[in-house]
Amino acid sequence: MSFSKEIKMLRERLYLTQNEFAKALNVSFSTVNRWEKGKARPNISTMKEVKKFCEGKEVDYSSVEEAWLKMDLEAKK
């Protein structure tokens, strides 16, 4: 699954709005919106925050991480 779909599913699984999710990660609402539309991708520092957030909520992060890494590889082609 694509990163945009994975990050949206993660957010929805936690019953968070884009704004709530953005605040939890210290990013803007528009940043989360662009991730979910596939128009942007988080940098490594932000992915560490996503991971820490997921661990704090005891939510599996592996599919989000895998999709992000796949997206990174595709960007380098």
PEWOPE-V259816 format. One line per field, one symbol per residue. phi: phi as a letter, one per 30 degrees, with the letter a starting at -180 (. if undefined). burial: I if it has 9 or more other C-alpha atoms within 8 Angstrom, else O. A space follows every 50 residues. Layout:
phi: ???
burial: ???
This chain:
phi: .ddedddddedddchcdddddeddchbdedddededcicabddddddddd ddddddchcdceddddddddddddddd
burial: OOIIIIIIOIIIOOOIOIIOIIIOIOIIIOIIIIIIOIOOOOOOOIIOII IOIIIOOOOOIOOIIOIIOOIOOOOOO
